[in-house]
């Protein structure tokens, strides 16, 4: 049961990789100190600002962990014998989401069973 939940979570993180990278970049940009105390046409409220800062900080930490996990998995896959093929499979199925696993297998010219195994290497 725990393994199934872990695998589903890994798939979700892999599918959200591009979105997470964009959101992380936006959070880093928003975290830069403002030169003027008035932001977005309003005078800040100290308590509200502290809550939002802590939320943004926690969200940024989580996004960094998720993107680092995906990047680490990609680096480990590249070391394998069929790393380039597995990486292209990951790009089609998880990152770009242009194919399902079966369609990506057809596109790459490998059996579906092999695609499932390579997907498991990544996850």
C-alpha positions, 0 to 999 in steps of 0.5 A: 500500500505504501509503495503505491502511494509513493509511486503515485506521488512520484508521478505527480511530482514528475508531471508538475516539474515544469509548472513547479520550475516556473512557480519557483522562479516567480517566488524567487523574483517576488522574494526580492526586497522592494525599494518602496514600502508600498507594494501593488498600490497598498500600504502593507500590514505587518501581520499579513505580510509576515504570514504571506512571507512565511507561506511563500517561504514554505512553498518555495522550500517545498518546490525546491525539494520537488524540483531537486528530486526530479533533477536527481532522478534524471541524473541517476537515469542518465547513468544507466545503460539506456539513460538517453532513451529513458530520459526521452520517455520521461520528457514525452510522458511526464515533462511535456505530457504529449504522450501516454506511456504506450504512445511514447513507447510506439514513438521511441520504437520500444515495446510497451513492457520496456517503456513501463520498466524504463518509467519505473527506473525514473520513478 
